[in-house]
């Protein structure tokens, strides 16, 4: 199984596959990455979206990428026959009835089931065992199904309890929608689609070896702690009714889902050439912990808050910290500068000690403001590291990053002099740049004030001043 297996080369091939196929799939970058993760995790994927959005287009490139595999594809409907999926019944010389499974789902390495929820109950009931346990009952014999993954698609979510049980066998979910960008709509009108007949090719042994080695990957403490925080927040949010948490938990992340999530994240870490998971893997939960679009919206929102922090809250506190800096700056210019100039003009100054106390208080307050700003700066740098980790993860589309912390701009409202209404919004640089600038300036304030105290220590005859004052 280990023959010709090189995880570094595999990482590069996955990245190359993504780049090539993304050029051919308009706005399909996210689907390409999640599809590859599904395949190497040996899992099942559900694609939700309207007809004609391109859910089946990804199959063309997957078939090219895995030429060894036997692929099975079908569209479900109420008229689909059991034999179409699992093979016709035949009677052997021994009188036993079995199914002719060659080139059917029980012998496939990959499968695509379109309109999955429309299939008859008998077909879907058997699919429960095939999708989860990779087993198929053929006559009196239970055989192993060599499936690596199943991709399914529908423009609706399952409604019945039975179908929801089947849905649970597809732990990775992604919406596939029509293109939105005008330039891509223009390309569709012109049929300007990049033709791609060649992509990097993979072996089934690449998947097997990955699964084997990924077991050695550890889940980091930061990853696990963030997941627990996310789990508490999302379960609380989705179990609220009329502002109160329901006693009967309508939404829960099951033990099986948590196990699946951990396995998928270790595979991601391994193929990203790491020995343990990092925070970037937590983002993969955006494709797992929901069963409809309402839940998905909340999952994405809370995941962003857990991973990146609440931007509005962060900006609000940063604005308050900037106000404190401005107060320090004002005191520095009005009190410290004035005091220095005043003392220099006089040959003696009896109020020197009082002025010194004022400057010492200024230094004390400036140091506290510096501490607060420096802590915020460290938080920003930590957010930058998280962004970088996500960018480097070959399975995550960078467009899932809700904002770039270095690019968040400071908005200022210009009010009309006539009625006080907001006339326009102007931008005053970024929070990151402004914070860096203020840290340098407050450092200079502290250094200047300390230098004055040191240099002026012997400037006056303190004993003479104190005697006169007495």
C-alpha positions as a printed Julia matrix, in Angstrom:
470×3 Matrix{Float64}:
   0.0     0.0     0.0
   2.94    2.36    0.7
   4.4     2.07   -2.79
   5.05    5.48   -4.45
   3.27    7.31   -1.63
   4.59   10.79   -0.91
   2.37   13.11    1.14
   4.29   16.23    0.06
   3.76   15.35   -3.59
   0.13   14.55   -2.8
  -0.35   17.98   -1.18
   1.06   19.66   -4.29
  -1.13   17.56   -6.62
  -4.26   18.46   -4.65
  -3.34   22.16   -4.85
  -2.7    21.82   -8.6
  -6.02   20.03   -9.11
  -7.77   22.87   -7.3
  -6.11   25.57   -9.4
  -6.84   23.85  -12.71
 -10.42   22.8   -12.02
 -11.34   26.13  -10.4
 -10.56   27.83  -13.7
 -13.12   25.64  -15.42
 -15.84   25.87  -12.75
 -17.23   29.38  -12.45
 -17.49   30.29   -8.76
 -16.93   26.63   -7.93
 -13.7    26.96   -5.94
 -15.36   26.03   -2.66
 -16.99   22.91   -4.15
 -13.71   21.74   -5.68
 -11.89   21.92   -2.34
 -14.64   20.29   -0.3
 -15.02   17.54   -2.92
 -11.34   16.62   -2.61
 -11.58   16.59    1.18
 -14.64   14.3     0.96
 -12.78   11.89   -1.3
  -9.62   11.64    0.79
 -11.69   11.33    3.97
 -13.55    8.44    2.25
 -16.8    10.17    3.15
 -20.07   11.15    1.48
 -21.1    14.59    0.24
 -24.51   16.2    -0.19
 -24.85   19.11   -2.64
 -27.88   21.35   -2.24
 -28.97   23.7    -5.0
 -31.35   24.49   -7.85
 -31.4    22.5   -11.1
 -28.83   23.65  -13.61
 -26.41   25.15  -11.08
 -23.63   22.73  -12.03
 -23.8    20.17   -9.25
 -22.91   17.32  -11.61
 -20.14   19.22  -13.44
 -17.58   18.44  -10.75
 -17.95   14.72  -11.58
 -16.24   15.17  -14.93
 -13.04   16.25  -13.24
 -13.25   13.69  -10.46
 -13.58   10.92  -13.04
 -10.49   12.28  -14.81
  -8.58   12.52  -11.53
  -9.33    8.93  -10.44
  -9.09    6.81  -13.6
  -8.71    3.54  -11.63
 -12.12    3.9   -10.07
 -15.32    2.33  -11.31
 -17.86    5.15  -11.22
 -21.61    4.72  -10.85
 -24.1     7.47  -11.64
 -27.88    7.61  -11.59
 -30.8     9.98  -11.14
 -33.38    8.92   -8.6
 -37.13    9.08   -9.18
 -40.22    7.27   -7.97
 -39.97    5.12  -11.1
 -36.37    4.05  -10.51
 -36.2     0.28  -10.15
 -34.24   -1.56   -7.46
 -32.54   -3.56  -10.21
 -31.25   -0.35  -11.82
 -29.16    0.35   -8.73
 -28.33   -3.05   -7.27
 -28.54   -5.39  -10.28
 -31.09   -7.84  -11.64
 -31.89  -11.07   -9.88
 -30.4   -14.2   -11.4
 -30.64  -17.84  -10.35
 -27.44  -19.85  -10.25
 -26.92  -23.53  -10.98
 -27.23  -24.17   -7.25
 -30.72  -22.71   -7.3
 -29.74  -19.71   -5.17
 -30.91  -16.24   -6.22
 -28.32  -13.46   -6.34
 -28.05  -10.14   -8.1
 -25.91   -9.33  -11.11
 -24.02   -6.53   -9.4
 -21.31   -5.93  -11.99
 -21.18   -2.21  -12.93
 -23.89   -1.46  -10.37
 -23.61    0.38   -7.05
 -22.42   -2.67   -5.01
 -19.25   -2.93   -7.15
 -18.58    0.8    -7.63
 -15.68    2.75   -6.11
 -17.52    6.05   -6.42
 -21.17    6.98   -6.88
 -23.22   10.0    -7.8
 -26.91    9.94   -6.86
 -28.83   12.89   -8.25
 -32.24   13.84   -6.79
 -31.43   11.4    -4.0
 -34.59   11.92   -1.89
 -36.89   10.99   -4.77
 -35.83    7.34   -4.82
 -38.25    4.57   -3.74
 -38.06    3.45   -0.11
 -36.61    0.02   -0.95
 -33.65    1.57   -2.78
 -32.97    4.16   -0.07
 -33.37    1.64    2.73
 -30.61   -0.5     1.26
 -28.55    2.64    0.71
 -28.5     3.2     4.48
 -26.24    0.17    4.94
 -24.24    0.76    1.77
 -23.46    4.38    2.64
 -22.52    3.81    6.28
 -21.16    0.27    6.6
 -20.18   -0.38    2.97
 -22.11   -3.66    3.06
 -24.64   -5.2     0.65
 -26.79   -8.29    1.13
 -26.59  -10.27   -2.08
 -28.77  -13.35   -1.68
 -27.57  -15.19    1.4
 -24.18  -13.48    1.34
 -23.25  -10.11    2.78
 -20.5    -8.59    0.65
 -18.15   -5.66    1.14
 -18.89   -2.71   -1.13
 -15.64   -1.1    -2.43
 -17.09    2.42   -2.27
 -14.72    5.26   -1.45
 -17.31    8.01   -1.57
 -20.85    8.91   -2.61
 -21.8    12.33   -3.94
 -25.51   13.13   -3.79
 -27.52   16.14   -4.91
 -30.98   17.63   -4.55
 -32.79   20.96   -4.64
 -34.54   20.12   -1.38
 -33.77   18.78    2.08
 -35.18   15.52    3.46
 -38.4    15.89    5.41
 -39.3    12.44    6.76
 -37.58   10.81    9.72
 -36.4     7.97    7.47
 -34.81   10.33    4.93
 -33.15   12.31    7.71
 -31.52    9.09    8.88
 -30.12    8.66    5.36
 -29.08   12.32    5.28
 -26.97   11.61    8.37
 -24.89    9.26    6.17
 -23.78   12.35    4.21
 -21.85   14.28    6.86
 -20.35   16.85    4.48
 -22.83   19.34    2.98
 -22.43   22.27    0.63
 -24.8    24.58   -1.28
 -24.16   24.8    -5.04
 -25.83   27.92   -6.39
 -26.07   29.73   -9.72
 -23.25   32.16  -10.49
 -23.68   35.68   -9.13
 -20.79   37.75  -10.45
 -21.65   39.75  -13.57
 -18.43   38.86  -15.37
 -19.2    35.16  -14.95
 -22.77   35.63  -16.12
 -21.32   37.27  -19.25
 -19.06   34.26  -19.74
 -22.07   31.95  -19.53
 -23.89   34.0   -22.16
 -20.87   33.7   -24.45
 -20.33   30.0   -23.58
 -16.87   31.11  -22.55
 -16.06   28.1   -20.41
 -12.52   26.83  -20.08
 -12.18   23.34  -21.5
 -10.15   21.03  -19.32
  -9.33   17.52  -20.48
  -6.34   16.88  -18.24
  -5.94   17.11  -14.47
  -3.52   15.59  -11.93
  -4.34   11.93  -11.42
  -4.58   10.05   -8.14
  -4.58    6.4    -7.13
  -7.01    4.72   -4.79
  -3.97    3.73   -2.72
  -3.36    7.47   -2.13
  -6.65    7.55   -0.23
  -5.93    4.32    1.66
  -2.46    5.49    2.74
  -3.83    8.86    3.8
  -6.43    7.24    6.03
  -3.77    5.01    7.54
  -1.32    7.79    8.39
  -3.9    10.38    9.41
  -4.69    8.29   12.5
  -1.34    9.46   13.93
  -2.37   13.14   13.75
  -3.31   14.72   17.07
  -6.05   17.25   17.66
  -4.46   20.34   19.23
  -5.76   21.77   22.51
  -6.6    25.11   20.87
  -8.63   23.27   18.21
 -10.53   21.2    20.79
 -11.19   24.16   23.1
 -12.54   26.24   20.22
 -14.75   23.37   19.09
 -16.25   23.03   22.58
 -16.9    26.78   22.63
 -18.58   26.56   19.21
 -20.67   23.54   20.25
 -22.02   25.3    23.34
 -22.86   28.48   21.42
 -24.56   26.84   18.42
 -26.62   24.43   20.51
 -27.77   27.26   22.73
 -28.62   29.48   19.76
 -30.56   26.85   17.79
 -32.5    25.65   20.83
 -33.94   29.07   21.62
 -37.68   29.59   21.27
 -39.24   32.96   22.02
 -35.94   34.02   23.58
 -35.8    31.04   25.98
 -33.84   27.82   25.71
 -36.12   24.82   25.18
 -35.87   21.91   27.58
 -36.28   19.41   24.75
 -33.16   19.99   22.67
 -34.26   20.32   19.06
 -30.69   20.77   17.78
 -27.78   18.71   19.03
 -24.44   17.72   17.54
 -24.44   13.93   17.86
 -21.55   11.82   19.12
 -21.25   10.2    15.69
 -20.98   13.59   14.01
 -18.26   14.69   16.44
 -16.27   11.5    15.72
 -16.67   12.06   11.97
 -15.61   15.69   12.33
 -12.49   14.73   14.26
 -11.51   12.15   11.63
 -12.06   14.6     8.77
 -10.01   17.28   10.51
  -7.09   14.91   11.12
  -7.08   14.0     7.43
  -7.06   17.7     6.53
  -4.14   18.33    8.9
  -2.2    15.35    7.55
  -2.58   16.38    3.91
  -1.58   19.91    4.91
   1.69   18.37    6.17
   1.01   18.95    9.87
   1.28   16.6    12.83
  -1.71   18.13   14.6
  -4.86   20.02   13.72
  -4.98   23.8    13.97
  -7.74   26.38   14.03
  -8.11   26.26   10.23
  -9.63   22.77   10.56
 -12.4    24.17   12.75
 -13.66   26.05    9.67
 -14.5    22.67    8.12
 -17.36   22.46   10.61
 -19.14   24.98    8.39
 -19.78   22.06    6.02
 -20.89   19.55    8.66
 -22.96   20.91   11.54
 -26.2    21.84    9.75
 -29.19   20.14    8.17
 -30.92   23.06    6.43
 -30.11   26.57    5.25
 -31.45   28.22    8.42
 -29.1    26.16   10.56
 -26.26   26.74    8.1
 -26.62   30.51    8.42
 -26.32   30.31   12.22
 -23.46   27.8    12.07
 -21.45   30.07    9.78
 -22.18   33.14   11.89
 -21.19   31.53   15.2
 -18.19   29.75   13.69
 -16.89   33.11   12.44
 -17.33   34.64   15.9
 -15.55   31.72   17.61
 -12.65   31.69   15.14
 -12.28   35.35   14.2
 -14.1    37.12   17.02
 -17.08   39.49   16.91
 -15.82   42.24   14.59
 -18.4    44.83   15.65
 -17.63   44.33   19.33
 -13.91   44.4    18.66
 -14.14   47.65   16.69
 -16.35   49.23   19.34
 -13.83   48.55   22.11
 -10.95   49.61   19.86
 -12.7    52.92   19.15
 -12.96   53.46   22.91
  -9.26   52.68   23.34
  -8.41   55.17   20.59
 -10.36   57.84   22.5
  -8.23   57.11   25.6
  -5.1    57.51   23.52
  -6.3    60.88   22.26
  -6.8    62.01   25.86
  -3.24   61.01   26.71
  -1.99   62.78   23.61
  -3.91   65.94   24.56
  -2.52   65.89   28.11
   0.96   65.36   26.71
   0.71   68.35   24.41
  -1.09   70.72   26.8
   0.3    69.76   30.21
   3.72   68.24   29.63
   4.85   70.52   26.79
   3.54   73.63   28.56
   5.22   72.63   31.82
   8.56   72.03   30.13
   8.47   75.37   28.31
   7.35   77.19   31.47
  10.09   75.71   33.62
  12.76   76.49   31.06
  11.72   80.16   31.0
  12.05   80.55   34.78
  15.33   80.39   36.65
  13.55   78.79   39.56
  10.15   77.18   39.93
   8.6    76.43   43.29
   5.77   74.41   41.76
   8.2    72.0    40.13
   7.28   69.15   42.43
   3.58   69.56   41.64
   4.37   69.6    37.94
   6.53   66.52   38.34
   3.67   64.67   40.01
   1.41   65.61   37.09
   3.93   64.25   34.6
   4.36   61.06   36.61
   0.58   60.58   36.52
   0.66   61.16   32.77
   3.33   58.45   32.4
   1.32   56.06   34.57
  -1.86   56.57   32.52
   0.08   56.4    29.26
   1.59   53.06   30.27
  -1.85   51.66   31.06
  -3.17   52.88   27.68
  -0.1    51.34   26.01
  -0.83   48.04   27.78
  -4.42   48.02   26.51
  -3.42   48.97   22.95
  -0.58   46.45   22.92
  -2.98   43.7    24.01
  -5.31   44.66   21.15
  -2.35   44.62   18.77
  -1.44   41.1    19.9
  -5.06   40.05   19.29
  -4.89   41.48   15.77
  -1.63   39.62   15.11
  -3.25   36.42   16.37
  -6.15   36.97   13.96
  -3.61   37.45   11.14
  -2.04   34.09   12.02
  -5.47   32.44   11.86
  -6.1    34.01    8.44
  -2.71   32.76    7.24
  -3.42   29.22    8.5
  -6.73   29.22    6.63
  -5.1    30.51    3.45
  -2.53   27.71    3.59
  -5.12   24.94    4.09
  -5.6    23.25    0.69
  -9.2    22.32    1.52
 -10.53   25.74    2.52
 -11.62   28.45    0.11
 -10.19   31.79    1.3
 -13.5    33.47    0.45
 -14.93   31.85    3.59
 -12.83   34.29    5.66
 -15.46   36.89    6.69
 -13.04   39.81    6.82
  -9.32   40.61    6.66
  -8.32   42.21    9.93
  -5.58   44.32    8.29
  -8.11   45.68    5.8
 -10.94   46.74    8.15
 -11.31   50.48    7.61
 -12.19   53.19   10.09
 -15.46   54.79    9.05
 -16.28   58.37    9.92
 -19.64   60.03    9.41
 -19.62   63.55    7.99
 -22.68   65.38    9.3
 -24.55   68.04    7.41
 -24.23   71.52    8.92
 -27.86   72.18    7.98
 -29.8    69.44    9.75
 -27.16   67.24   11.38
 -27.98   64.26    9.16
 -25.25   61.97    7.86
 -24.01   63.48    4.62
 -21.38   60.95    3.68
 -19.1    58.22    5.02
 -15.36   58.77    4.78
 -12.57   56.35    5.6
  -9.65   57.22    7.85
  -7.23   54.38    7.21
  -7.39   50.9     8.72
  -7.66   49.93   12.38
  -4.5    47.87   12.08
  -2.4    50.76   10.75
  -3.91   53.25   13.18
  -3.25   50.95   16.13
   0.37   50.43   15.06
   0.79   54.21   14.7
  -0.7    54.96   18.12
   1.51   52.36   19.8
   4.6    54.08   18.39
   3.33   57.52   19.39
   2.45   56.56   22.94
   5.86   54.92   23.31
   7.42   58.24   22.3
   5.25   60.1    24.82
   6.38   57.8    27.64
  10.03   58.06   26.6
   9.92   61.87   26.32
   8.2    62.33   29.67
  10.61   59.96   31.42
  13.56   61.75   29.82
  12.28   65.09   31.12
  11.96   63.74   34.65
  15.48   62.33   34.5
  17.09   65.38   32.88
  15.35   67.88   35.16
  16.06   66.03   38.39
  19.01   68.31   39.21
  17.67   71.33   37.34
  16.48   73.03   40.52
  17.77   73.19   44.05
  15.03   71.13   45.64
  16.22   71.74   49.19
  16.16   75.51   48.6
  12.65   75.28   47.12
  11.39   73.16   49.95
  12.92   75.48   52.59
  11.32   78.52   50.94
   8.01   76.71   50.72
   8.23   75.8    54.39
